[in-house]
Amino acid sequence: MSDSPAPSSNSDPGSISAVDQTGGRSRRSTDGSQTLLSESRHWRDVFWLGIFVIHLIGLGFLLSVLGLNRFKKTDRFNISRYTNQKVETKGELTEDYWPIYAVAGGVGALLGWMWLLLLGSPANQMLKISVHILTTYLAVISVLCFWCDQFFWGVAFAIAAALQFLYVISVIDRLSFTMLVLQKAVKMVWSLPEVKRVAYVFMAVMLLWMGIWSFGTAGVVASDVGDGGRWWLLLVLSVSLFWTGAVLCNTVHVIVSGMVFLVLIHDGRDSVSMPHNPLVKSLRYAVTTSLGSICYGSLFTAAIRTLRWEIRGIRSKIGNNECLLCCVDFLFHLVETLVRFFNKYAYVQIAVYGKGFNRSARDAWELFQSTGVEALVAYDCSGAVLLMGTIVGGLITGTCAGAWTYTKWHDRVVMVGSTAMLMGMVLVGLAMVVVESAVTSIYICYAEDPLLIHRWDAEFFNQMSETLHQRLQYRSARAREVLTNNRFDSHTQESLSV
């Protein structure tokens, strides 16, 4: 970490000289601008692109069969003969449940569009509310599940509420800096109205796919297969929807990252050096040569990120319980190893340099570690806060669908509500990702060339530098404390043996 920034808030020139110790970092960012605008790029991770396309074609066929099987006629294709367990469905059809999913899609899209329309100062307030209201919302849903005799789901939502509460308590001291970063990211996105239009278009594409997906899902819910078989089918369909939604979200991520990088490199979108139609080139790369990398990363990144947030929160509040600390440390180092190869900052490298996913993730993480910015990234909770907003949007969507289902079929509430919740999360996530893209781009630019952030917002640059300086000092103090304790333990053992 010899190259790590050691900022000072006394004056801007002092901060610049303390952070930008090598001229190569500025040259690297200029090279990134040239790479982003280059006409020739190689296709990356084509295997995963092929898997994703085959998955879409195969799933589209399966969804059509499942939906048509009970569309206006029960068991049209006589699928029930292949199942060992049947239940009485009272002649339920696909069209009985399909309108409920249509409403769920409408509610999710409305929440996403409202988020994009209110992007600005109301967006920051909405995020603060999401952080504090999510625990209460999960607890209320847990009570409702118990009331509906859904013991398993009641326990699951109760555990989720407890984990959410513990996580917020563990990171409460980080929220002020997190909200500052999110505020600046919103400011960046607000100055780029074209990226919001991209999010609108991708939400419309997602709604079209959800029309097909919900048609097949409604057929599964209405089928006479046993509850176990239906839940397994719904699990497969939900994983598919999650992957498809993640691919669309991360495609938007790459597009917005490319735009934000160019704005910071050229000192504003109105600069004379700003290239013509940068959005079109960023969009073209995202949906062609880089799409395979996006499909690959979308499979694993979200799950690893969520696990890392939870482990970090628990690890910071364990105290002196050495046994528990040892177990958590093992999980922490395992997840940190995975993060080196699967992290959201890879999408900025993909947008700018056109690399494969694993190489992009590794290069981004090594950049953070070599400059010390990894300490700042680990302290920031912006991704978790945005995820909380996404979950709140999904819960609202699932509640609306579940309430309508309850008026007709009490035993289908959880089945319809949980799948509708996933639909809402995907749609709201497509709106949230524009801000997350700006956050990741800001950190990559700060690590590559801090002058880029200073030119854009000098006050924010000083705040970032001061926080980074504090985090590096904290880590050094922790390392010295651990080293001292180890030496003391070793000395004590030697004395006892003598």
C-alpha positions in Angstrom: 0.0 0.0 0.0 2.9 2.3 -0.5 0.9 3.9 -3.3 -2.1 4.5 -1.2 -3.4 8.0 -0.9 -2.8 9.9 2.3 -5.2 12.8 1.9 -5.4 16.0 3.7 -8.3 18.5 3.8 -6.1 21.6 4.4 -6.0 22.6 0.7 -6.8 21.2 -2.6 -3.3 21.2 -4.1 -2.0 19.4 -1.0 -4.7 16.8 -1.4 -3.8 16.3 -5.0 -0.1 15.9 -4.4 -0.8 13.4 -1.6 -3.1 11.3 -3.7 -1.7 11.4 -7.1 1.8 10.2 -6.5 2.4 8.7 -9.9 1.8 10.1 -13.4 1.0 6.7 -14.8 -2.4 6.7 -13.2 -3.5 9.8 -15.2 -2.1 8.2 -18.4 -4.0 5.0 -17.6 -7.3 6.9 -17.4 -6.5 8.6 -20.8 -5.8 5.2 -22.3 -9.2 4.0 -20.9 -10.9 6.8 -22.8 -9.2 5.9 -26.0 -10.0 2.2 -25.5 -13.7 3.0 -24.8 -13.9 4.9 -28.1 -11.9 2.4 -30.2 -13.8 0.7 -33.0 -12.2 -2.8 -32.6 -13.0 -5.1 -29.7 -12.8 -8.8 -29.3 -15.7 -11.0 -28.2 -15.3 -12.1 -24.6 -16.8 -15.1 -22.7 -18.6 -16.3 -25.7 -19.4 -19.7 -24.1 -21.5 -18.0 -21.4 -23.3 -16.0 -24.0 -24.2 -19.2 -25.9 -25.4 -20.8 -22.6 -27.6 -17.7 -21.9 -29.1 -17.7 -25.3 -29.8 -21.4 -25.3 -31.3 -21.0 -21.8 -33.7 -18.3 -23.1 -34.8 -20.3 -26.1 -35.3 -23.5 -24.1 -37.1 -21.7 -21.2 -39.3 -19.8 -23.7 -40.5 -23.1 -25.1 -41.1 -24.6 -21.6 -43.0 -21.5 -20.4 -45.2 -21.7 -23.5 -46.0 -25.3 -22.9 -46.7 -24.8 -19.2 -48.9 -21.9 -19.8 -50.9 -23.3 -22.7 -51.4 -26.6 -20.9 -54.0 -25.0 -18.7 -55.1 -22.0 -20.9 -58.9 -22.2 -21.4 -58.7 -25.9 -20.9 -57.4 -28.1 -18.1 -54.4 -30.3 -18.9 -54.4 -29.6 -22.6 -51.3 -31.7 -23.2 -52.0 -34.3 -20.6 -48.9 -33.4 -18.7 -50.4 -34.8 -15.5 -49.7 -38.4 -16.7 -46.0 -37.8 -16.1 -46.5 -36.8 -12.5 -46.8 -39.3 -9.6 -48.6 -36.9 -7.3 -51.7 -34.9 -8.1 -53.8 -32.4 -6.2 -57.3 -31.2 -6.7 -57.2 -27.7 -8.4 -61.0 -27.1 -8.8 -60.5 -26.5 -12.6 -58.0 -23.6 -12.1 -56.7 -22.2 -15.4 -53.7 -20.1 -16.5 -55.9 -17.1 -17.0 -57.0 -17.2 -13.4 -53.5 -16.2 -12.2 -52.0 -14.4 -15.2 -53.9 -11.1 -14.4 -52.4 -11.1 -10.9 -48.9 -11.3 -12.4 -49.8 -8.6 -14.8 -50.7 -6.4 -11.9 -47.4 -7.3 -10.2 -45.5 -6.3 -13.3 -47.4 -3.1 -13.4 -46.7 -2.2 -9.8 -43.0 -3.1 -10.1 -42.6 -1.0 -13.3 -44.5 1.9 -11.6 -42.2 1.8 -8.6 -39.1 1.7 -10.9 -40.4 4.6 -13.1 -41.2 6.6 -10.0 -37.7 6.1 -8.7 -36.2 7.4 -12.0 -38.6 10.3 -12.2 -37.8 11.4 -8.6 -34.1 10.9 -9.1 -32.6 13.8 -7.1 -33.1 15.0 -3.6 -36.3 12.9 -3.1 -34.3 9.8 -4.1 -31.9 10.2 -1.1 -34.9 10.5 1.2 -36.4 7.4 -0.3 -33.2 5.4 0.3 -33.0 6.5 4.0 -36.6 5.4 4.4 -35.9 2.1 2.8 -33.0 1.4 5.3 -35.2 2.0 8.3 -38.5 0.6 7.0 -37.3 -2.8 5.7 -36.9 -4.4 9.1 -40.5 -3.4 10.1 -41.9 -4.5 6.7 -40.3 -8.0 7.0 -41.5 -8.4 10.6 -45.1 -7.5 9.5 -45.0 -10.0 6.7 -43.7 -12.6 9.1 -46.7 -12.0 11.3 -49.1 -12.2 8.4 -47.5 -15.5 7.3 -48.1 -17.0 10.8 -51.7 -15.7 10.6 -52.2 -17.5 7.3 -50.8 -20.8 8.9 -47.6 -20.5 6.8 -45.2 -21.4 9.6 -42.1 -21.9 7.4 -42.4 -18.6 5.6 -43.2 -16.9 8.9 -40.0 -18.1 10.4 -38.1 -17.3 7.2 -39.3 -13.6 7.2 -38.7 -13.3 10.9 -35.1 -14.5 10.5 -34.7 -12.0 7.6 -36.0 -9.2 9.7 -33.6 -10.1 12.5 -30.6 -10.2 10.1 -31.6 -6.9 8.5 -31.8 -5.3 12.0 -28.4 -6.7 13.0 -26.8 -5.6 9.8 -28.2 -2.0 10.1 -26.9 -1.8 13.7 -23.5 -3.0 12.6 -23.1 -0.4 9.8 -24.9 2.5 11.4 -21.7 4.5 11.7 -21.0 4.1 8.0 -24.4 5.4 6.7 -23.4 9.1 6.7 -20.5 8.5 4.3 -22.6 6.0 2.3 -25.4 8.6 1.8 -22.8 11.2 0.8 -21.5 8.8 -2.0 -25.0 8.0 -3.1 -25.9 11.7 -3.2 -22.9 12.5 -5.5 -23.8 9.4 -7.7 -27.4 10.7 -8.0 -26.0 14.1 -8.9 -23.9 12.5 -11.7 -26.8 10.5 -13.1 -29.1 13.6 -12.9 -26.7 15.3 -15.3 -27.0 12.4 -17.8 -30.7 12.2 -18.7 -29.9 9.8 -21.6 -28.9 7.0 -19.1 -32.3 7.2 -17.5 -33.9 6.7 -20.9 -31.7 3.6 -21.3 -33.1 2.3 -18.0 -36.7 2.9 -19.3 -36.0 0.9 -22.5 -34.6 -2.0 -20.6 -37.5 -2.0 -18.1 -39.8 -2.3 -21.1 -37.8 -5.2 -22.5 -37.9 -6.9 -19.1 -41.7 -6.4 -19.0 -42.1 -8.1 -22.4 -40.1 -11.1 -21.1 -42.0 -11.2 -17.9 -45.2 -11.5 -19.9 -44.0 -14.8 -21.2 -42.5 -15.8 -17.9 -45.6 -15.1 -15.9 -47.7 -17.0 -18.5 -45.8 -20.1 -17.8 -45.6 -19.4 -14.0 -49.4 -19.0 -13.9 -49.8 -22.4 -15.6 -47.5 -24.0 -13.0 -49.5 -22.4 -10.1 -52.8 -23.6 -11.7 -51.5 -27.1 -12.4 -52.6 -30.3 -10.6 -49.0 -31.2 -9.7 -48.4 -31.6 -6.0 -47.1 -28.7 -4.0 -43.6 -30.1 -3.9 -43.4 -30.4 -7.7 -44.9 -26.9 -8.2 -42.3 -25.4 -5.8 -39.4 -27.1 -7.6 -40.7 -25.8 -10.9 -41.2 -22.3 -9.5 -37.7 -22.4 -8.1 -36.2 -23.2 -11.5 -38.3 -20.5 -13.2 -37.3 -18.0 -10.5 -33.6 -18.7 -10.9 -34.0 -18.2 -14.6 -35.8 -14.9 -14.1 -33.1 -13.8 -11.6 -30.4 -14.5 -14.1 -32.2 -12.8 -17.0 -33.0 -9.8 -14.8 -29.3 -9.6 -13.6 -28.1 -9.7 -17.2 -30.3 -6.8 -18.2 -29.3 -4.9 -15.0 -25.6 -5.4 -15.6 -26.0 -4.4 -19.2 -27.4 -1.1 -18.0 -24.5 -1.0 -15.5 -21.9 -1.3 -18.3 -23.6 1.3 -20.5 -23.9 3.8 -17.6 -20.4 3.1 -16.4 -19.0 3.9 -19.9 -20.9 7.2 -19.9 -19.8 8.2 -16.4 -16.2 7.3 -17.1 -16.2 9.5 -20.2 -17.8 12.4 -18.4 -15.2 12.3 -15.7 -12.3 11.9 -18.2 -13.4 14.8 -20.3 -14.4 17.1 -17.4 -18.1 17.2 -18.1 -20.5 16.1 -20.8 -20.5 19.6 -22.4 -16.8 19.6 -22.9 -15.5 20.2 -26.4 -13.3 17.1 -26.2 -16.4 14.9 -25.4 -16.9 12.4 -28.3 -20.0 12.4 -30.4 -22.7 9.9 -29.4 -20.8 8.1 -26.7 -24.0 6.4 -25.5 -24.5 4.6 -28.8 -21.0 3.2 -28.7 -21.3 2.1 -25.1 -24.6 0.5 -25.8 -23.2 -1.3 -28.9 -20.3 -2.8 -26.9 -22.6 -3.8 -24.1 -25.0 -5.8 -26.2 -22.4 -7.3 -28.5 -18.7 -8.0 -27.6 -19.2 -7.6 -23.8 -22.5 -9.4 -23.5 -20.8 -12.8 -22.8 -18.9 -11.3 -19.9 -22.1 -9.7 -18.5 -23.9 -13.1 -18.7 -21.1 -14.8 -16.9 -20.8 -12.3 -14.1 -24.5 -12.0 -13.6 -24.7 -15.7 -12.4 -22.5 -15.2 -9.3 -21.9 -11.6 -8.5 -25.1 -10.7 -6.6 -25.0 -13.8 -4.3 -21.3 -13.3 -3.4 -21.9 -9.5 -2.7 -24.8 -10.2 -0.4 -22.9 -12.9 1.5 -19.9 -10.5 1.9 -22.0 -7.7 3.3 -23.6 -10.0 5.9 -20.2 -11.5 7.0 -18.6 -8.1 7.3 -21.5 -6.8 9.4 -21.3 -9.9 11.8 -17.5 -9.8 11.9 -17.4 -6.2 13.1 -19.7 -6.9 16.1 -18.3 -10.3 17.3 -16.0 -8.8 20.0 -13.6 -11.1 21.8 -15.3 -14.5 21.2 -12.3 -16.2 19.7 -14.0 -19.4 18.6 -16.8 -17.5 16.7 -14.3 -15.0 15.3 -12.2 -17.9 13.9 -15.2 -19.4 12.1 -16.3 -16.0 10.7 -12.8 -15.2 9.7 -12.6 -18.4 7.7 -15.8 -17.6 5.9 -14.6 -14.0 5.4 -11.3 -14.9 3.8 -13.2 -17.5 1.6 -15.6 -14.8 0.4 -12.8 -12.3 -0.1 -11.1 -14.8 -2.4 -14.3 -15.1 -4.4 -14.7 -11.3 -4.5 -11.4 -11.0 -6.3 -12.9 -12.9 -9.2 -16.5 -11.8 -8.9 -17.2 -8.1 -8.1 -19.4 -5.4 -9.5 -16.4 -3.1 -10.3 -15.6 -5.5 -13.1 -18.4 -4.0 -15.2 -16.5 -0.6 -15.3 -13.4 -2.4 -16.6 -15.6 -4.2 -19.1 -17.2 -1.0 -20.3 -13.9 0.9 -20.6 -11.4 -1.7 -21.7 -13.5 -4.6 -23.1 -11.9 -7.3 -21.0 -13.3 -10.6 -20.0 -15.2 -10.8 -16.7 -12.7 -12.6 -14.5 -9.8 -10.5 -15.7 -11.8 -7.3 -15.2 -12.7 -8.3 -11.7 -9.2 -9.2 -10.8 -7.7 -6.0 -12.3 -10.3 -3.8 -10.5 -9.6 -5.5 -7.1 -5.8 -5.3 -7.6 -6.1 -1.7 -8.5 -8.0 -1.0 -5.3 -5.5 -2.9 -3.2 -2.5 -1.4 -4.7 -3.8 2.2 -4.2 -5.4 1.6 -0.8 -8.9 2.5 -2.1 -10.1 -1.0 -1.1 -10.3 0.3 2.5 -12.8 2.9 1.3 -14.7 0.5 -0.8 -15.1 -1.9 2.1 -16.3 1.0 4.3 -19.0 2.1 1.8 -22.4 0.4 2.1 -24.0 2.0 -1.0 -24.6 -1.3 -2.7 -26.4 -2.7 0.4 -28.5 0.4 0.8 -29.6 0.2 -2.9 -30.4 -3.5 -2.4 -32.6 -2.6 0.6 -34.5 -0.2 -1.7 -34.9 -3.0 -4.3 -36.2 -5.4 -1.7 -38.7 -2.9 -0.4 -40.0 -2.5 -4.0 -40.2 -6.2 -4.3 -42.1 -6.6 -1.0 -44.6 -4.0 -2.1 -45.2 -5.8 -5.4 -45.5 -9.2 -3.6 -47.9 -7.7 -1.1 -50.2 -6.4 -3.7 -50.2 -9.7 -5.6 -50.6 -11.7 -2.4 -53.5 -9.6 -1.2 -55.4 -10.1 -4.4 -54.7 -13.9 -4.4 -55.9 -14.1 -0.8 -59.4 -12.9 -1.8 -59.7 -16.0 -4.1 -57.3 -18.8 -3.0 -55.9 -18.8 0.5 -53.5 -21.7 -0.2 -51.8 -19.9 -3.1 -50.9 -16.6 -1.4 -47.2 -17.4 -0.7 -46.7 -19.1 -4.0 -48.0 -16.1 -6.0 -46.7 -13.5 -3.6 -43.1 -14.8 -3.6 -42.8 -15.0 -7.4 -44.5 -11.6 -7.8 -41.9 -10.2 -5.3 -39.1 -11.4 -7.5 -40.7 -9.6 -10.5 -40.9 -6.4 -8.5 -37.3 -6.7 -7.3 -36.0 -7.2 -10.9 -37.9 -4.2 -12.2 -37.0 -1.9 -9.4 -33.4 -3.1 -9.6 -33.3 -1.9 -13.2 -34.0 1.6 -12.0 -31.6 1.4 -9.0 -28.7 0.1 -11.1 -28.1 3.5 -12.8 -27.0 5.0 -9.4 -24.9 1.9 -8.5 -23.1 2.2 -11.9 -22.2 5.8 -11.0 -20.9 4.7 -7.6 -18.7 2.0 -9.1 -17.4 4.3 -11.8 -16.5 7.0 -9.2 -14.4 4.5 -7.2 -12.6 3.2 -10.2 -11.8 6.7 -11.4 -10.7 7.7 -7.9 -8.3 4.7 -7.8 -7.0 5.3 -11.3 -6.6 9.1 -11.2 -7.9 11.1 -8.2 -7.6 14.3 -10.2 -10.7 13.2 -12.2 -12.8 13.4 -9.0 -11.1 16.6 -7.9 -12.0 18.3 -11.2 -15.5 17.1 -11.0 -16.2 17.9 -7.3 -13.4 19.3 -5.2 -15.3 19.2 -1.9 -16.4 15.6 -2.4 -12.8 14.7 -3.3 -11.6 16.1 0.0 -14.3 14.2 1.9 -13.3 10.9 0.2 -9.6 11.5 0.8 -10.2 12.3 4.5 -12.3 9.2 5.0 -9.7 7.0 3.2 -7.0 8.4 5.4 -9.0 7.6 8.5 -9.8 4.0 7.3 -6.1 3.4 6.5 -5.1 4.6 10.0 -7.8 2.4 11.6 -6.5 -0.7 9.7 -2.9 0.1 10.7 -4.0 0.4 14.3 -5.9 -2.9 14.2 -2.9 -4.7 12.6 -0.6 -3.3 15.3 -3.0 -4.5 18.0 -3.2 -8.0 16.6 0.6 -8.2 16.2 1.0 -7.0 19.8 -1.5 -9.5 21.2 0.2 -12.4 19.3 3.6 -11.4 20.6 2.2 -11.2 24.2 0.6 -14.7 23.8 3.8 -16.1 22.5 5.8 -14.6 25.3 3.3 -16.0 27.9 3.5 -19.5 26.5 7.3 -19.4 26.5 7.3 -18.3 30.2 4.9 -21.0 31.2 6.9 -23.7 29.4 10.1 -22.5 31.2 
